[in-house]
Amino acid sequence: MQPNSALGLFFWGFLVLYGVLMVMLSPRAVTIGGFFHGEDNQGRSAAPWLLTSSIFISWIFAKSVTNAANLGASYGLIGGLAYATYWLAIPLTGFVIYRLRRKFAATGLVSFLSSNYGRGAALAFTAAILIRLFNEVWSNTAVVGGYYGDSGSTGFITAALLFTAVTLAYSLRGGLRSSILTDAAQAAIFVVALVWVLGLVLPRHSAAELTSTSHWAFSGGVDLLLVAGLQVFSYGFHDPVLTDRGFISEEKTMRRAFVIAGVLGFFAILAFSLIGVHAQLTGLAASGNVPADLAKSMGVAALMVMTVVMVSAAGSTLDSTFSSLAKLAGRELPNLAGRDLGQKAIGVGMAVMVVFALLGNLPMLAGTDILKATTISGTMVIGLAPVFVLHGIVRPTRLGFHLSFWCGLLLGLALSIGWIPQSWAIGDGNYALLLGTNLYGLILCTLGYALPGLLCSAPNASSAST
């Protein structure tokens, strides 16, 4: 995009206008409850509809809608269905958090792990979610940058960094409260723009055409569908963007919001994958950013609408990422050390936001593949599924936590560097080894968690033994 052209000025102006609008919508939260728990000035929790829209749009990552379209282009509707399956992690996570809150009085996942599995478990979990949050920064800013230039170009980098700066600006104003309120506007923008985009492409094809690109075979994307089906049992727990919202409202209100948001997210992602299906049917060459390439081929209006979709999706995730980082650094980590920073926690949280805004963009500058932020990290945390899902059903032990957690983490690392033997592969598709690693890995993690508990003779099943 030429920076001196009228079209270029229009696109850059939109990005600036978006930032100004979000800052105007964002309240200034000066209380602990507002900055870290999303409360209003009267100390009231977020309204149910605000919580639902926040969960919905916060998990509609820019990288997610891009991946959904890319997979739709590669595998047809099966690709979209595979990626949309990850959104079923939202209601599952909501039901588990509901149970942990009602039966075990959990007030947060970090403090829950510290109380039941020891401080070492809480620190290990914290390290995992820090990696997750780090990935959320670059993987979303990179998608926005892709609408302003090719990866590594001046336009790409400038747009990604400008987008980071405006999101950081309003996040610093109000923390989680800002995130929740701006999420409502971002959700509305996203839905309107998504309907518009679908209206541009769907009328060109019959239902038979849209389904003709799918082939129910491992090599046709079924292997990724099964991977997603395995990872939904753990994926939601390592994302504080989601889990932080599980502890800021009444239990039943939270559970209902998680279910509604998860169902809406599933269908939104599946719908967006149809853009990729359209791209395949029209013969558009596969790439790492099918939505951008398709929009550019359809003219200025389509490119503008697609940019709006991506900026709104990326902004809702990035501001939530910043607020989760602030809570982790300002509240949860000091609490693990037995300290309460009081009002100073807000300042600590703001400082960490700035640090991650800078460091988190380094992979974006290096041009890392955004799909890796989902599939590899999802494998690394499969060991969380037994810990949270089976807690209290199987007697919790510190040994069980570490066997499960580290087994999953090591398998994820081994997969990323090519150390998993090919004999683990299931099927002949592109995700055959990923599927085998997740299936066998989840079995190993479950055994690692359950066996110490079954063998343990401690009388109190609600507290961890050594």
C-alpha positions as CSV (number, residue, x, y, z in Angstrom):
1,M,0.0,0.0,0.0
2,Q,1.5,3.3,-1.0
3,P,1.7,5.6,2.0
4,N,1.3,8.8,-0.1
5,S,-1.8,7.7,-2.0
6,A,-5.3,8.8,-1.1
7,L,-6.2,5.1,-0.5
8,G,-3.3,4.7,1.7
9,L,-4.3,7.7,3.8
10,F,-7.8,6.3,4.1
11,F,-6.5,3.0,5.5
12,W,-4.1,4.6,7.9
13,G,-6.7,7.1,8.9
14,F,-9.0,4.3,9.8
15,L,-6.4,2.8,12.1
16,V,-5.9,6.1,13.9
17,L,-9.6,6.7,14.1
18,Y,-10.1,3.2,15.6
19,G,-7.5,4.0,18.3
20,V,-9.1,7.3,19.1
21,L,-12.6,5.7,19.4
22,M,-11.3,3.0,21.7
23,V,-9.6,5.5,24.0
24,M,-12.8,7.5,24.2
25,L,-14.8,4.4,25.1
26,S,-12.3,3.3,27.7
27,P,-13.0,4.5,31.2
28,R,-10.1,5.4,33.6
29,A,-10.1,2.7,36.3
30,V,-8.3,3.8,39.4
31,T,-9.4,1.1,41.8
32,I,-8.1,-2.5,42.2
33,G,-11.5,-3.9,41.5
34,G,-11.9,-1.9,38.3
35,F,-8.4,-2.5,36.9
36,F,-8.1,-6.2,37.7
37,H,-11.7,-7.4,38.0
38,G,-13.6,-5.3,35.6
39,E,-15.9,-3.6,38.2
40,D,-17.6,-0.3,37.6
41,N,-17.1,2.8,39.8
42,Q,-19.7,1.4,42.2
43,G,-17.9,-1.9,42.6
44,R,-20.5,-3.9,40.6
45,S,-19.4,-6.8,38.4
46,A,-19.8,-6.5,34.6
47,A,-23.3,-7.0,33.4
48,P,-24.1,-10.5,32.0
49,W,-24.4,-9.2,28.4
50,L,-21.1,-7.4,28.7
51,L,-19.4,-10.5,30.0
52,T,-20.8,-12.7,27.2
53,S,-19.8,-10.3,24.5
54,S,-16.3,-9.9,26.1
55,I,-15.7,-13.7,26.2
56,F,-17.0,-14.0,22.6
57,I,-14.9,-11.3,21.0
58,S,-11.8,-11.9,23.1
59,W,-11.5,-15.4,21.7
60,I,-12.2,-14.3,18.1
61,F,-8.5,-13.6,17.7
62,A,-7.3,-12.0,14.4
63,K,-5.0,-15.0,14.0
64,S,-8.1,-17.2,14.5
65,V,-10.2,-15.8,11.8
66,T,-7.2,-15.9,9.5
67,N,-6.4,-19.5,10.4
68,A,-10.0,-20.4,9.9
69,A,-10.0,-19.0,6.4
70,N,-6.7,-20.5,5.6
71,L,-7.9,-23.9,6.7
72,G,-11.1,-23.5,4.7
73,A,-9.0,-22.8,1.6
74,S,-6.9,-25.9,2.3
75,Y,-9.5,-28.4,3.5
76,G,-12.9,-27.0,2.8
77,L,-15.6,-27.0,5.4
78,I,-13.7,-29.7,7.4
79,G,-10.9,-27.3,7.9
80,G,-13.3,-24.7,9.3
81,L,-15.0,-27.2,11.4
82,A,-11.7,-28.4,12.8
83,Y,-10.7,-24.9,13.8
84,A,-14.1,-24.0,15.1
85,T,-14.0,-27.0,17.4
86,Y,-11.5,-25.2,19.6
87,W,-14.3,-22.8,20.6
88,L,-16.0,-25.7,22.4
89,A,-13.2,-25.3,25.0
90,I,-15.1,-22.2,26.2
91,P,-18.2,-23.9,27.6
92,L,-16.1,-26.8,28.8
93,T,-13.8,-24.4,30.7
94,G,-16.8,-22.6,32.0
95,F,-18.3,-25.8,33.5
96,V,-15.0,-26.8,35.1
97,I,-14.5,-23.3,36.6
98,Y,-18.1,-23.4,37.9
99,R,-17.4,-26.7,39.6
100,L,-14.1,-25.5,41.1
101,R,-15.7,-22.3,42.4
102,R,-18.8,-24.1,43.9
103,K,-17.1,-27.2,45.3
104,F,-13.6,-26.1,46.1
105,A,-14.0,-22.3,46.6
106,A,-11.5,-21.4,43.9
107,T,-11.0,-17.7,43.4
108,G,-8.5,-18.0,40.5
109,L,-6.5,-20.7,38.8
110,V,-3.1,-19.6,40.1
111,S,-4.2,-19.4,43.7
112,F,-6.2,-22.7,43.3
113,L,-3.0,-24.5,42.1
114,S,-0.9,-23.0,44.9
115,S,-3.4,-24.2,47.5
116,N,-3.9,-27.7,46.1
117,Y,-0.7,-28.6,44.4
118,G,1.9,-26.3,45.9
119,R,3.7,-23.1,44.9
120,G,5.9,-25.0,42.4
121,A,2.8,-26.0,40.4
122,A,1.5,-22.5,40.4
123,L,4.8,-21.1,39.1
124,A,5.0,-23.8,36.4
125,F,1.4,-22.9,35.3
126,T,2.3,-19.2,35.4
127,A,5.2,-19.8,33.1
128,A,2.9,-21.6,30.6
129,I,0.4,-18.8,30.5
130,L,3.1,-16.2,30.1
131,I,4.2,-18.0,27.0
132,R,0.6,-18.0,25.8
133,L,0.2,-14.3,26.4
134,F,3.5,-13.6,24.7
135,N,2.2,-15.4,21.6
136,E,-1.0,-13.5,21.7
137,V,0.9,-10.2,21.2
138,W,2.8,-11.0,18.0
139,S,0.3,-13.3,16.4
140,N,-2.4,-10.6,16.4
141,T,-0.3,-7.6,15.5
142,A,1.2,-9.6,12.6
143,V,-2.3,-10.2,11.2
144,V,-3.1,-6.5,11.3
145,G,0.2,-5.6,9.7
146,G,-0.6,-8.0,6.8
147,Y,-3.3,-5.6,5.6
148,Y,-0.9,-2.8,5.3
149,G,2.0,-4.5,3.5
150,D,3.9,-7.7,3.0
151,S,5.5,-9.4,6.0
152,G,8.7,-7.5,6.9
153,S,7.8,-4.4,4.8
154,T,7.7,-0.9,6.2
155,G,3.9,-0.7,6.0
156,F,3.5,-4.1,7.7
157,I,5.8,-3.2,10.6
158,T,4.5,0.3,11.0
159,A,0.8,-0.8,11.1
160,A,1.5,-3.6,13.6
161,L,3.4,-1.3,15.9
162,L,0.8,1.6,15.6
163,F,-1.9,-0.9,16.3
164,T,0.0,-2.1,19.4
165,A,0.5,1.5,20.6
166,V,-3.2,2.5,20.4
167,T,-4.3,-0.8,22.1
168,L,-1.7,-0.3,24.8
169,A,-2.9,3.3,25.3
170,Y,-6.5,2.5,26.2
171,S,-5.4,-0.7,28.1
172,L,-3.3,1.4,30.4
173,R,-6.3,3.6,31.2
174,G,-8.5,1.0,32.6
175,G,-7.1,-2.5,32.6
176,L,-9.8,-5.2,32.5
177,R,-12.7,-2.7,32.8
178,S,-11.5,-1.0,29.6
179,S,-11.1,-4.3,28.0
180,I,-14.7,-5.4,28.8
181,L,-16.3,-2.2,27.7
182,T,-14.4,-1.8,24.5
183,D,-15.1,-5.5,23.8
184,A,-18.8,-4.7,23.4
185,A,-18.0,-2.2,20.6
186,Q,-15.5,-4.4,19.0
187,A,-18.0,-7.3,19.0
188,A,-20.6,-5.2,17.3
189,I,-18.1,-4.0,14.7
190,F,-16.9,-7.5,14.1
191,V,-20.4,-9.0,13.6
192,V,-21.5,-6.3,11.2
193,A,-18.3,-6.5,9.2
194,L,-18.4,-10.4,9.1
195,V,-22.0,-10.4,7.8
196,W,-20.9,-7.9,5.1
197,V,-18.0,-10.0,4.1
198,L,-20.0,-13.2,3.9
199,G,-22.6,-11.3,1.8
200,L,-19.9,-10.5,-0.7
201,V,-18.9,-14.2,-1.2
202,L,-21.6,-16.6,-0.3
203,P,-24.3,-15.6,-2.9
204,R,-21.8,-16.8,-5.5
205,H,-22.0,-20.4,-4.5
206,S,-24.7,-23.1,-3.9
207,A,-24.6,-25.2,-0.7
208,A,-23.4,-28.2,-2.8
209,E,-20.5,-26.2,-4.1
210,L,-19.5,-25.1,-0.6
211,T,-19.5,-28.7,0.6
212,S,-17.8,-30.1,-2.5
213,T,-14.3,-29.1,-1.3
214,S,-14.5,-31.3,1.8
215,H,-13.1,-34.9,1.9
216,W,-13.7,-36.9,5.1
217,A,-10.2,-38.5,5.3
218,F,-7.2,-38.0,7.6
219,S,-5.5,-36.2,4.7
220,G,-8.5,-34.0,4.2
221,G,-8.3,-32.3,7.5
222,V,-10.0,-34.9,9.7
223,D,-6.7,-35.3,11.6
224,L,-6.8,-31.7,12.6
225,L,-10.4,-32.0,13.6
226,L,-9.4,-34.9,16.0
227,V,-6.5,-32.8,17.3
228,A,-8.9,-30.0,18.2
229,G,-11.3,-32.5,19.8
230,L,-8.4,-33.7,22.1
231,Q,-7.1,-30.2,22.9
232,V,-10.4,-28.7,23.9
233,F,-10.1,-30.5,27.2
234,S,-7.0,-28.4,28.1
235,Y,-6.8,-25.5,25.7
236,G,-9.0,-23.0,27.6
237,F,-7.2,-23.4,30.9
238,H,-3.9,-21.9,29.8
239,D,-5.5,-18.7,28.5
240,P,-6.0,-16.1,31.2
241,V,-7.9,-14.0,28.6
242,L,-10.6,-16.5,29.1
243,T,-10.1,-17.8,32.6
244,D,-9.8,-14.3,34.2
245,R,-13.4,-13.8,33.2
246,G,-14.4,-17.0,34.9
247,F,-14.0,-15.4,38.4
248,I,-15.4,-11.8,38.1
249,S,-19.1,-12.6,38.3
250,E,-21.6,-14.8,40.0
251,E,-21.1,-18.5,39.2
252,K,-24.3,-19.2,37.3
253,T,-24.0,-16.0,35.4
254,M,-20.5,-16.9,34.4
255,R,-21.4,-20.4,33.3
256,R,-24.2,-19.1,31.1
257,A,-22.0,-16.5,29.5
258,F,-19.3,-19.1,28.7
259,V,-21.8,-21.4,27.1
260,I,-23.4,-18.7,25.0
261,A,-20.1,-17.2,24.0
262,G,-18.7,-20.6,23.1
263,V,-21.6,-21.5,20.8
264,L,-21.5,-18.1,19.1
265,G,-17.8,-18.3,18.6
266,F,-18.0,-21.8,17.1
267,F,-20.5,-20.6,14.5
268,A,-18.6,-17.3,13.8
269,I,-15.4,-19.2,13.1
270,L,-17.1,-21.8,11.0
271,A,-18.8,-19.0,9.0
272,F,-15.5,-17.2,8.5
273,S,-13.9,-20.4,7.1
274,L,-16.4,-20.1,4.2
275,I,-14.3,-17.2,3.0
276,G,-11.5,-19.7,2.5
277,V,-13.8,-22.2,0.8
278,H,-14.8,-19.4,-1.6
279,A,-11.1,-18.7,-2.2
280,Q,-10.5,-22.3,-3.1
281,L,-13.5,-22.5,-5.4
282,T,-12.3,-19.4,-7.3
283,G,-8.8,-20.7,-7.7
284,L,-7.0,-18.2,-5.4
285,A,-3.5,-19.4,-4.7
286,A,-3.0,-20.7,-1.1
287,S,-1.0,-18.4,1.2
288,G,-0.5,-17.6,4.8
289,N,-3.1,-14.9,4.8
290,V,-6.0,-16.0,2.5
291,P,-8.5,-13.3,3.8
292,A,-6.1,-10.5,2.9
293,D,-5.3,-11.9,-0.5
294,L,-8.9,-12.5,-1.3
295,A,-10.0,-9.1,-0.1
296,K,-7.3,-7.4,-2.3
297,S,-8.5,-9.4,-5.3
298,M,-12.1,-8.2,-4.7
299,G,-11.4,-4.5,-4.6
300,V,-11.0,-1.6,-2.2
301,A,-14.4,-2.0,-0.4
302,A,-13.8,-5.7,0.4
303,L,-10.2,-4.9,1.6
304,M,-11.6,-2.2,3.8
305,V,-14.2,-4.4,5.4
306,M,-11.8,-7.2,5.9
307,T,-9.4,-4.8,7.6
308,V,-12.2,-3.7,10.0
309,V,-12.9,-7.4,10.8
310,M,-9.2,-8.0,11.6
311,V,-8.5,-4.9,13.6
312,S,-11.6,-5.3,15.8
313,A,-10.8,-9.0,16.4
314,A,-7.1,-8.3,17.1
315,G,-7.9,-5.3,19.3
316,S,-10.3,-7.3,21.6
317,T,-7.7,-10.0,22.1
318,L,-4.7,-7.7,22.6
319,D,-6.3,-5.5,25.2
320,S,-7.4,-8.6,27.1
321,T,-3.9,-9.9,26.8
322,F,-2.5,-6.7,28.4
323,S,-5.1,-6.8,31.2
324,S,-4.3,-10.4,32.0
325,L,-0.6,-9.7,32.1
326,A,-1.2,-6.8,34.4
327,K,-3.2,-9.0,36.8
328,L,-0.6,-11.7,36.7
329,A,2.3,-9.4,37.5
330,G,0.5,-7.0,39.9
331,R,-1.7,-9.4,41.9
332,E,-1.1,-13.1,41.4
333,L,2.6,-13.4,41.4
334,P,3.0,-11.1,44.4
335,N,0.3,-13.1,46.2
336,L,2.3,-16.3,45.6
337,A,5.2,-14.7,47.3
338,G,2.9,-13.8,50.3
339,R,2.8,-10.1,49.4
340,D,-0.1,-7.7,48.6
341,L,1.1,-4.7,46.7
342,G,-2.2,-2.8,47.3
343,Q,-2.6,0.2,45.0
344,K,0.9,-0.2,43.7
345,A,-0.2,-3.3,41.9
346,I,-1.8,-1.2,39.2
347,G,1.5,0.5,38.5
348,V,3.3,-2.8,38.3
349,G,0.7,-4.2,36.0
350,M,1.0,-1.1,33.7
351,A,4.8,-1.5,33.5
352,V,4.5,-5.1,32.5
353,M,2.0,-4.2,29.8
354,V,4.6,-1.8,28.3
355,V,7.3,-4.4,28.5
356,F,5.3,-7.1,26.7
357,A,4.1,-4.6,24.1
358,L,7.7,-4.2,23.1
359,L,9.1,-7.7,23.5
360,G,6.0,-9.4,22.3
361,N,6.4,-8.0,18.8
362,L,9.8,-9.5,18.2
363,P,8.4,-12.8,16.6
364,M,6.2,-10.6,14.4
365,L,9.3,-8.8,13.1
366,A,10.9,-12.2,12.5
367,G,7.9,-13.4,10.4
368,T,6.8,-16.4,12.5
369,D,3.9,-18.6,11.2
370,I,0.8,-17.7,13.2
371,L,-0.7,-21.2,13.1
372,K,2.1,-22.4,15.3
373,A,0.8,-20.2,18.1
374,T,-2.2,-22.5,18.4
375,T,-1.2,-26.1,17.5
376,I,2.2,-26.3,19.3
377,S,1.1,-24.4,22.4
378,G,-2.0,-26.5,22.5
379,T,0.1,-29.7,22.7
380,M,2.3,-28.3,25.4
381,V,-0.6,-27.8,27.8
382,I,-2.5,-31.1,27.3
383,G,-1.3,-32.0,30.8
384,L,-3.6,-29.4,32.3
385,A,-6.7,-31.4,31.3
386,P,-6.4,-34.1,34.0
387,V,-5.4,-31.5,36.6
388,F,-8.5,-29.4,36.3
389,V,-11.1,-31.8,34.9
390,L,-10.3,-34.7,37.3
391,H,-9.6,-32.6,40.4
392,G,-11.5,-34.1,43.3
393,I,-12.6,-37.1,41.2
394,V,-9.0,-38.4,41.5
395,R,-7.2,-37.5,44.7
396,P,-5.0,-34.5,43.9
397,T,-1.2,-34.9,44.5
398,R,1.7,-32.6,43.8
399,L,3.5,-35.5,42.1
400,G,0.4,-36.1,39.9
401,F,0.3,-32.5,38.8
402,H,4.0,-32.4,37.8
403,L,3.9,-35.7,36.0
404,S,0.9,-34.6,34.0
405,F,2.1,-31.0,33.4
406,W,5.7,-31.7,32.4
407,C,4.8,-34.7,30.3
408,G,2.6,-32.5,28.1
409,L,5.1,-29.7,28.0
410,L,8.0,-32.0,27.0
411,L,6.0,-33.7,24.3
412,G,5.0,-30.3,22.9
413,L,8.7,-29.2,22.9
414,A,9.8,-32.5,21.3
415,L,7.2,-32.1,18.6
416,S,8.3,-28.6,17.8
417,I,11.9,-29.6,17.3
418,G,11.2,-32.9,15.5
419,W,12.0,-35.4,18.2
420,I,8.7,-37.3,18.1
421,P,9.2,-40.6,16.2
422,Q,7.2,-41.0,13.0
423,S,5.8,-44.2,14.4
424,W,3.5,-42.1,16.6
425,A,1.7,-40.7,13.5
426,I,-1.9,-41.5,13.0
427,G,-3.1,-41.4,9.4
428,D,-1.4,-39.9,6.4
429,G,-2.4,-36.2,6.7
430,N,-0.4,-33.1,7.4
431,Y,-1.3,-33.3,11.1
432,A,-0.7,-37.1,11.5
433,L,2.2,-36.7,13.9
434,L,0.4,-33.9,15.8
435,L,-2.6,-36.1,16.2
436,G,-0.6,-39.1,17.5
437,T,1.4,-36.9,19.9
438,N,-1.8,-35.4,21.4
439,L,-3.6,-38.8,21.7
440,Y,-0.8,-40.7,23.2
441,G,0.3,-37.7,25.2
442,L,-3.1,-37.1,26.7
443,I,-3.2,-40.8,27.8
444,L,0.2,-40.5,29.3
445,C,-0.7,-37.2,31.1
446,T,-3.9,-38.7,32.5
447,L,-2.0,-41.8,33.8
448,G,0.7,-39.5,35.3
449,Y,-1.9,-37.5,37.1
450,A,-4.2,-40.3,38.2
451,L,-1.9,-43.0,39.4
452,P,-0.3,-41.1,42.3
453,G,-3.7,-40.1,43.5
454,L,-5.1,-43.7,43.2
455,L,-2.0,-45.0,45.1
456,C,-2.0,-42.2,47.7
457,S,-3.5,-42.9,51.1
458,A,-4.0,-39.3,52.3
459,P,-7.4,-39.0,54.0
460,N,-8.3,-35.5,52.7
461,A,-9.1,-35.6,49.0
462,S,-9.5,-31.8,48.7
463,S,-5.9,-31.0,49.5
464,A,-2.7,-32.2,47.9
465,S,-0.4,-34.6,49.5
466,T,3.4,-34.6,49.0
